[in-house]
Amino acid sequence: METFPLGPFEVSRVGFGAMQLPGRGVMGPPRDREQALAVLRRAVEAGVNHIDTAQYYGPDVSNELIREALHPYADDLALVSKVGARRDEQGGWTPWDAPDELRQGIEDNLRSLQIDQLAAVNLRLMEGSGTDEKFDGQLSAMIQAKKDGLIAGIGLSTITVEHLEHALQRTDVLCVQNPYNLLERDSQPVLELCADYGIAFVPYFPLGSAFRAENPVLNHPEVLAAAERLGRTPAQTVLAWTLTVAPNVLLIPGTSSLAHLEENLAVADIELDAETKATLDGLA
């Protein structure tokens, strides 16, 4: 697999996202615990060395599964988490992003994963979180956590170019997680700025939102036609295209299925012909 630097780690461009390991709606235990553990073990066995998680996936479920499946961790395994949100009793996503809450979130991740330092933690900006004064306070908490050795690098999530430019005046940024896919490329300027600075760009919802009943990305006629020509699934075709966008793009497709995991890992070997790439490039 091709790799890209993530702080002190050199990670495969196809990693693994733990969001789909818990139950429906990212709440509660997995439907098949043994398969969830097997997926994690198989991913690492196949060369995945970048796993994205969060304490509030479950909540508490994803990290517990990662710990059971993989602890003690391989030296080259980059565990990346995120803070800034939590779940309410109805399964909603609510802000938890005051400086002391961010620190607590980082410490909770370390405790549940049984690790002394995370490769990176992403500060996830929730609605209303991106005001200058609040953002500066949040950045200060992340910078202090790095100084204290709790995290090797600082990440940002759901940000604008202005957020990234401001953050870079105060600290190095290791990675950025923003929504980005074949049909929704509002974060293209952020991706390009990341490329300029050698920052990893980790798109979430690269296949379209997992919370929509209909998926316009995977059901797009051009995607279906391209997948048929390539002899691949629509998801594989879209993920392979995403890797062609820029060399600093890192994928973290998630699944709780061993079969889907193998399909996801195979995208690293898919080469898009010039015509297919041009067609998919032009869909946005």
N, C-alpha and C positions, 0 to 999 in steps of 0.2 A: 504493500500500500504506500501511496505517497504520504509524506508527513509535513507537518508545519510546527514551528516552535510555539510552545505554550509555557512561557517562563522557562524554568529549568528543564522542562519536559519537551521531548520531541514526539508529538502524538500523531497517530494515524488520522488521516483526514475523514475517515468514517469511524465515528465513535458510537456511543450508546447513550440514549436518554432514558432515565428511569421513571418518567412520568406515567407510563402505561402499566407499570408493575402493580400498583394498588388496584382496588376494585373499581367498579363503574363510577365515572365522575371524579376519578382520582381520590376516592374515599374508601376507607376500610381495607380489609385484607384482600389479597388476590383471590381470584376464583380458583386457581390451582397453584397452591404455594410451591409444591415441588417443581412444577414446570418453571415458575418464576425464578427459582434458585438455579435451575438448570440453564435457563437463558443467560443469566449473569455469568455463570461459569463457562459456558460455551463461548460467549462473546470474548472473554479474556483469553481463552484457549486459542481462539481464531485470530488473535492479534490486536484486539481492541485495547487501547491503553488510555482512553479518555472517557470517563463516565460522568454524566451530568445528573444531578439529583437536587433535592430540596427537602428540608425537614418537614415542610408543610404538604408534601405529597403523601397523602394517606389520611390525616397527618401521621408522621412518624413511621409509616410503613416502608417506604422505599429505602431509607437509610438502614433500617433494621434488616431488610432482605440483603442489601449489599454487604453489610457486616457479616451476616451468617454465611453468605455464599463465598466471600472473598477474603475475609480477614484470617491471617495476616496478609496484608496487601503486597503485591509485587512492587519492587522499588521504582519501576517505570510507569506505574499506574497513576494517572492524574485524576484525582477526585475533585470535581468542581460542584459547588452548590450555589444557592442564591438566598438572599434575605430581602425583607421589605414587605412581606405579606404573611398572612396566616389564614386559616379556614375558620368559618363560624359553624355553629351547630347544624345549619341547613346546608352546609357544603359550599357556601359562598366564599369568594376571595376578598379579603379585606386588608387594608393597609396595616402594617405593623412596622413602622419605619422611622420612629424617633431614634436618635443616636443610641440611647441605652437599649432600645429594642433590637436594633441591628446587632449590637454587641452580644446581646443575649441569644439572638438567632445564630450567630456564628458559633458561640460556645455550645449551643444545643446540637448543632451539626457535628462538631468535634466529638462531643460526648456520645452521640448515638452511633457514629461511625467508628468510634474507638481509635481516633487518630489525633496526633498532636498538631498537625498543620494541614490545611487544605491547599491544593494547587492554586485555586482561585475561588473567590466568592463574588457573585454578581449582585450588585445593588439594583434591585428591581424597582423601577419607578412606577408607582401606582398613580391613578388619576389624582391630580392636584399635588403630586409630590415634587414636581419639577421646578418649583419657584426658586429663585436664586438663593435666598437666605436659607431655606430649608435644605436645598441641595448641598450647600456649603457645609452645613452641619452634618449631613449624612456622609459627605466625603471625608470630613474630619474623623468620623467614627471608623470608617474603612481604613484610612491612613494609619490611625492608631493601632488597629488590629494587625495591620501589616508590620508596623514597628515592633509590636509585641510578639511577633512570630506566629500568630494564629493562622495567617494566610500568606502564601507566597506571592500572590498577585491580586490586584483589584480588577473586577469586571463590572460592567454596567449593562443594564437591560432596559429595553423599551425607552430609548433615548433619542434625542435629536442631535443634529450636527452641533448646535450651540452647546448642548450639555457636554458633548465629547470635547469640544474645543476648550470649554471652561475647565473641565476636569484635568486636561493635559497641562494646563498652566500650574496645577498643584501636585500632580502625581503621574507616574506611569500607569497606563491602562493595559491590562493583559489581554482582555477579550471583551467583545460586545455581543449581546444577544438581543436581536430585534426580529420582529415578524418580517418574513421575506419569502416569497415563492414566485412561481412562474407568472401568476396573474396579478400579484400584489407586490409592487417593487417601490413603495414609498420610501423605503430605507436605503435605496440605491446611493444617495449622497453620503450616508453614514458608512456604508460598505466601502465606498471609494476613499473616504478619509481614513478608515481603518487600514486599507491597503497602503496608503501613503506612509503610515506610521508603523507598518509591520505588525498591526494588531489583528488577532484572530477575530473573524466575524462568524458567529454561530447562529444561523437562522433558525428561529422556531416557527412551527407550522409550515415547514417547507412543502408539505403535501396539501396545504389548506388546513383550516381549523378543524381540530378533532371534535369540536363541540357543535358543529353544524350538521343538520340532517342531510343536506345535499352537499356534494363536494364538486364545485365547478372546476377545480384544478384536475383532479383525476378523471373526471367525466368529460373533459374538453375533447371535441372531435379530433383536433390535431394531436393531442396526447395519445388518444386511443389508436389513431392511425400510425403514429410513430412507434408505439409499443408493439403493434402487430408486425411492422416491418423489421423491428429489431429482435422479435421473438422474446420480448421481456414483458413484465407487468407494467401497467401505467405508473405505479409507484416507483419501480426501479428506473423507469425512463425519466421521470421528473427529478428524482434524486441524482441521477447521473448528469442531467443538465445542470443542476445546482452546483455540482462540483466544477463545471466548466466556467462558471461566472467569474471567479477570481481564485488565485492560488491560496489566499488567506481564508477561504471559506472552509469551515469545519462542520461536518454533519453530525447530528446526534439523533438519528431516527430511533424511536423506541417501540418496543413490542413486548408482549408477554407470551409470544408464540415462538417456539424453536424454528418452525418452518419459515415464518416471516423474518426472523433474525437472519437466517441463511440468505434469504432474498436481499435483505438490506445490505449485508456485508458484500454481496456480489456486485454491487453497483460500482465499486472501485475498479472493476475490470471492464466496465462497459465503455466503449468508445462510440461517440456519436459521429456519424458522417456529417460532412459540411452542410448538406441540404437540411438534414434534420435539425442540426443546431441552429441554423439560420431561421428555420420555421418557428422553432420554440422561442428563440430570442425575440421574435417579432410579435409574440402574443400579448405582451403587456400593453 
